[in-house]
């Protein structure tokens, strides 16, 4: 179980999203039950993420719960996950905030509840993936995946200027994502790998390039 704990934490919200969609096809479905399904899966996901605390200290720099599977052999891309003393708290914060977000919108969301809770669960999964990725290409894909539900959440359930905010969000993130992709490809051609923690040079360069593009967004 511990060997694939990070994958389980990432996939559980996706399973919850699929369960929500499956429930919508039942003849006896009730609109108010979507929130209960989303809340249940998000609470279980948070409880599952607490198991990470047992296997890693808050200050350790070593990665734990590592999963490393060759994904795209032609370019050396890996499905490579792991947590250290920093990313541990980011994962816990993400899984904790999700049930809080669902509870805070318990009575506020009355229309399109299926879509709303679907996007929230998918966003949770993608954000956890961002924090535990040890492969730059995998990190980029998770990051891009997090932008899609965020765009719809802003555009559909935002404030009075939600369309303007969603369009602006799309423009800024598209430009920033393109620059980040260029930075990742450049690092791959320089160092010949997407794995960011095998070499101090790769780690430092990746940190500077990626976070420059993130703040540029």
Secondary structure, 3 states (H helix, E strand, C coil): CHHHHHHHHHHHHHHHHHHHHHHHCCCCCCCCHHHHHHHHHHHHHHHHHCHHHHHCCCCCCCCEEEEEEEEECCCCEEEEEEECCCHHHHHHHHHHHHHHHHHHCCCCCCCCHHHHHHHHHHHHHHHHHHHHECEHHHHHHHHHHHHHHHHHHHHHHCCCCHHHHHHHHHHHHHHHHHHHHHHHHHHHHHHCCCECCCCHHHHHHHHHHHHHHHHHC
